[in-house]
Amino acid sequence: MIHGESERKILEILRILKESKEPMGAKRLSELMADRGYVLTDRAVQYYLSYLDRRGFTRKIGNVGRVLTPRGVAEMERALVEERVGFIISELERLAYRSTFDPSSATGDVAYNLTIASETEGEAVAAAFEEAIKAGYGFFSGYRQLDRDPRVPRGYTGFITVCSITMDGVLQRRGVPVRVAYGGRISVQDGEAGTFLDLIDYRGTTIDPLQLFISAGLTSVGSAISEGKGIALANVRKIPVQAEEETRGTIGLMQECGFSFPVAMGVELFNLPSDPYRLSVVAFSGMNCVARAVERGLTVRTEIGAGTIPFSKIAGSNESR
Amino acid sequence: MMSLPLKFVSHRIEEYALQVTYDPEEDRGHVIYNLSLLQEEDLESAMRIVRDVARAGLMVSDRVRLLVAGEKIGGFMIPAGQAGVCTICSLTLDGLLLRKGIPTRSIGGGILEIEDWEPRRFIHLIQYEHTTIDPLQVLASQDLTSILEVMQMGNGTILANVREVHMEAEHAASQILDLLVELGFMGVLEMGAPNIPLLGMPVSPHYLGIAMVGGTNPMAAMNEGGIKTTTLAMKGVIPVEELPHLEEC
């Protein structure tokens, strides 16, 4: 059994292999490990790889290199719980750097979530997404359906919604320090956001808060849409009070591009924990689309922050504006 | 529009702990409970699952109560057409340690991997200071547990939580835990050594961890078995006598 620092290195090797679309050789692996702060000798890399092969976490593909096995994927999702608390947000932060969207020219890349549904339920999922977006519970005014993508298995269809981490990318590029704080459930009364019912800080969980709320059946986006009374999903971000003007200006530009946030912005907002020196920015999440689909009894699987895509590819299709 | 800020679970745990009056020496007093609702017609199969979960030692204690529509517990009445399952919440342990002069720092609730009948490591965790919803309430319905498999084969995942106490309290805490086991509290999984991570969870300097099975394991097992349950967010304290030992049910 391997412990401590070695376990961290092994987890990082598994993560690198997971991200790679092709089998990876030991040399390339050792370079990528060094990029991530783990400098290993060739011998050490070989040692870890043979350990991983023995455990059935990796598999050798001829002389080309190694791939992750399903067991390896499971191990990656299970190992080092303490290290994975907060990992969700680090992963999303990577996407913030990669979303190059410029709201003043409506160009660049935005981050997205990928939802996969069976072809037979595809139409119903599309209807659920449209319903949520049209009623203003999305983060962006459109979504995109995609079929030809290696991540979408045969017989399934994929849906792309804009991930709200795009906002963090835009703001940090403009010099605003922004921190994703909570994923929450917010009550809707008479069509207006009321108070938060629950909050989970992204830094204190190994599972995405919004996915948790959806699978626990704790949303009612449907009745929020139809009766103006229900429970929707929202994210809370914190920015320094001094950055308010810059933030409002940026948000204004993003709204012109079809983004639909914030729900509200302020120092003392709803029943959020207050900090006199930081503004809370509350935005509905694109995950409300997924929540609506699940409420309708549809089976979907969503990867939050699945990648980045040119804005033009999502702005043009399935618009609900 | 302003209302009081939401309360995080770490804070609520302290409030509950202050209400726990259960004294293991007399086996009397108030304990914290979990209450879940299910459909009336599922009650019989639910009872069978509860017995199996208890036999496997995956409940906080062998005290449990099944309620039919119209019955009341902690001021809550079971609605028509439904039934209730009430178990002792694992946070009761924090309360009674506190009453014995041992404050605990509750770290969080999560999913624990079991290998060959032994707890191996936490694979998921939600920290109490970072959530307003009880982690074990939401985690019971995520398809992340495999309690039925653990009961049959000794491999799988269950709900559990972990707290830490100062190493000065090691002796006193272990005495209380021993006493609890005699009284039917079967749910203590493991007590760690000072400064040593427990089941993959690091502890503060000079602290040791105590892991306990979650009170909502029976409910999660029911969900796995196709019985839909809803765990109520509200918790409270009730006299321990209101929850009979399983063999008395």
Interface residues (C-beta under 8 A of the other chain):
Chain A: E77 R78 A79 L80 V81 E82 V85 G194 T195 F196 D198 L199 I200 D201 R203 G204 T205 T206 I207 L212 F213 S215 A216 G217 L218 E268 F270 N271 L272 P273 S274
Chain B: M1 M2 S3 L4 P5 L6 F8 G108 G110 E113 R121 F122 I123 H124 L125 I126 Q127 E129 H130 T131 T132 I133 Q137 V138 L139 S141 Q142 D143 L144 P197 G200 M201 P202 T230
